[in-house]
Amino acid sequence: MTSILLTGTAGFIGSNFVPYFLNKYKNYKLINLDLLTYAGNINNLKECENNERYKFIKGDICNRELVEFIFSKYNIQGVINFATESHVDNSIKEPSVFIKTNINGTYTLIDVAKKYWMNKPFEYKKEHRNCRFHHISTDEAYGTLNETDFFTEDTPYAPNSPYSASKELQVI
Ligand SMILES: NC(=O)c1ccc[n+]([C@@H]2O[C@H](COP(=O)([O-])OP(=O)(O)OC[C@H]3O[C@@H](n4cnc5c(N)ncnc54)[C@H](O)[C@@H]3O)[C@@H](O)[C@H]2O)c1
């Protein structure tokens, strides 16, 4: 059984992803870390509660001690990071929590994963060779699209709000 850490799964996208993934991939145990802000609702995951491959932990992705504890207790082999402050209007009124969760929180997850899985850049520890970190961002980091064009991986970042700017910084 492989354990992976999923964050922000009591929110809109994560809470749809978890039951789908549990059902489709039977060899994974999902450790769910969510702070349950106004955007998260534990009832969104009610259908998973009795699944022995599902574990929910209430906590903050910025809490390094907690993230390190989860990595070592469950021998985490992968991360899917959905946790975010995502409301554009809120980011304009009060950007600081967006910096904290979307930038500092994401950094904490990446840094703990790097130290747990790797000896140094480009060199995985033998037992963690296949570990992966998937970060969910948004196309809003690329700005506004007209009626006909598409964003590509070469499109320059052009965020229009503190929210999209905080998501842009995540992928640098
Ligand atoms: N919803 C969309 O239409 C959409 C579109 C494009 C990209 N995205 C991206 O998808 C991802 C998920 O979006 P969503 O719509 O499900 O978001 P959401 O706002 O519905 O849920 C976010 C979840 O993160 C949790 N959270 C917030 N801060 C946290 C912290 N510090 N520690 C732990 N958990 C925390 C919240 O409690 C909540 O459960 C985000 O990265 C978002 O940028 C969403």
The ligand as an SDF file (V2000), in Angstrom:
LIG
                    3D

 44 48  0  0  0  0  0  0  0  0999 V2000
  -12.4040   25.9780   -8.5140 N   0  0  0  0  0  0  0  0  0  0  0  0
  -11.9590   26.3230   -9.7090 C   0  0  0  0  0  0  0  0  0  0  0  0
  -12.7480   26.6620  -10.6260 O   0  0  0  0  0  0  0  0  0  0  0  0
  -10.4750   26.2820  -10.0070 C   0  0  0  0  0  0  0  0  0  0  0  0
  -10.0330   26.6410  -11.2900 C   0  0  0  0  0  0  0  0  0  0  0  0
   -8.6750   26.5770  -11.5790 C   0  0  0  0  0  0  0  0  0  0  0  0
   -7.7680   26.1680  -10.6060 C   0  0  0  0  0  0  0  0  0  0  0  0
   -8.2130   25.8540   -9.3730 N   0  0  0  0  0  0  0  0  0  0  0  0
   -7.2200   25.4260   -8.3760 C   0  0  0  0  0  0  0  0  0  0  0  0
   -7.5940   24.1670   -7.8470 O   0  0  0  0  0  0  0  0  0  0  0  0
   -7.1810   24.0580   -6.4840 C   0  0  0  0  0  0  0  0  0  0  0  0
   -8.3800   23.7280   -5.6030 C   0  0  0  0  0  0  0  0  0  0  0  0
   -9.3600   24.7510   -5.7670 O   0  0  0  0  0  0  0  0  0  0  0  0
  -10.7940   24.6810   -5.0660 P   0  0  0  0  0  0  0  0  0  0  0  0
  -11.7280   25.4370   -5.9300 O   0  0  0  0  0  0  0  0  0  0  0  0
  -11.1040   23.2790   -4.6960 O   0  0  0  0  0  0  0  0  0  0  0  0
  -10.5100   25.5540   -3.7420 O   0  0  0  0  0  0  0  0  0  0  0  0
  -11.4680   25.7420   -2.4780 P   0  0  0  0  0  0  0  0  0  0  0  0
  -11.3100   27.1650   -2.0400 O   0  0  0  0  0  0  0  0  0  0  0  0
  -12.8440   25.2210   -2.7420 O   0  0  0  0  0  0  0  0  0  0  0  0
  -10.8120   24.7650   -1.3870 O   0  0  0  0  0  0  0  0  0  0  0  0
   -9.5770   25.0280   -0.8140 C   0  0  0  0  0  0  0  0  0  0  0  0
   -9.3740   24.0640    0.3470 C   0  0  0  0  0  0  0  0  0  0  0  0
   -8.0940   24.3480    0.9020 O   0  0  0  0  0  0  0  0  0  0  0  0
   -8.2270   24.3690    2.3360 C   0  0  0  0  0  0  0  0  0  0  0  0
   -7.1690   25.2290    2.8700 N   0  0  0  0  0  0  0  0  0  0  0  0
   -7.0670   26.5750    2.7530 C   0  0  0  0  0  0  0  0  0  0  0  0
   -5.9670   27.0160    3.3810 N   0  0  0  0  0  0  0  0  0  0  0  0
   -5.3530   25.9180    3.8990 C   0  0  0  0  0  0  0  0  0  0  0  0
   -4.1650   25.7270    4.6390 C   0  0  0  0  0  0  0  0  0  0  0  0
   -3.3750   26.7560    5.0050 N   0  0  0  0  0  0  0  0  0  0  0  0
   -3.8220   24.4610    5.0020 N   0  0  0  0  0  0  0  0  0  0  0  0
   -4.6130   23.4060    4.6530 C   0  0  0  0  0  0  0  0  0  0  0  0
   -5.7600   23.5420    3.9470 N   0  0  0  0  0  0  0  0  0  0  0  0
   -6.1090   24.7880    3.5740 C   0  0  0  0  0  0  0  0  0  0  0  0
   -9.6300   24.8900    2.5850 C   0  0  0  0  0  0  0  0  0  0  0  0
  -10.1020   24.5440    3.8810 O   0  0  0  0  0  0  0  0  0  0  0  0
  -10.4180   24.2230    1.4700 C   0  0  0  0  0  0  0  0  0  0  0  0
  -10.8810   22.9520    1.8590 O   0  0  0  0  0  0  0  0  0  0  0  0
   -6.5360   25.4190   -6.1420 C   0  0  0  0  0  0  0  0  0  0  0  0
   -5.1460   25.2960   -6.3290 O   0  0  0  0  0  0  0  0  0  0  0  0
   -7.1230   26.3520   -7.1620 C   0  0  0  0  0  0  0  0  0  0  0  0
   -6.2510   27.4450   -7.4000 O   0  0  0  0  0  0  0  0  0  0  0  0
   -9.5460   25.8990   -9.0440 C   0  0  0  0  0  0  0  0  0  0  0  0
  1  2  1  0
  2  3  2  0
  2  4  1  0
  4  5  1  0
  4 44  2  0
  5  6  2  0
  6  7  1  0
  7  8  2  0
  8  9  1  0
  8 44  1  0
  9 10  1  0
  9 42  1  0
 10 11  1  0
 11 12  1  0
 11 40  1  0
 12 13  1  0
 13 14  1  0
 14 15  2  0
 14 16  1  0
 14 17  1  0
 17 18  1  0
 18 19  2  0
 18 20  1  0
 18 21  1  0
 21 22  1  0
 22 23  1  0
 23 24  1  0
 23 38  1  0
 24 25  1  0
 25 26  1  0
 25 36  1  0
 26 27  1  0
 26 35  1  0
 27 28  2  0
 28 29  1  0
 29 30  1  0
 29 35  2  0
 30 31  1  0
 30 32  2  0
 32 33  1  0
 33 34  2  0
 34 35  1  0
 36 37  1  0
 36 38  1  0
 38 39  1  0
 40 41  1  0
 40 42  1  0
 42 43  1  0
M  CHG  2   8   1  16  -1
M  END
$$$$
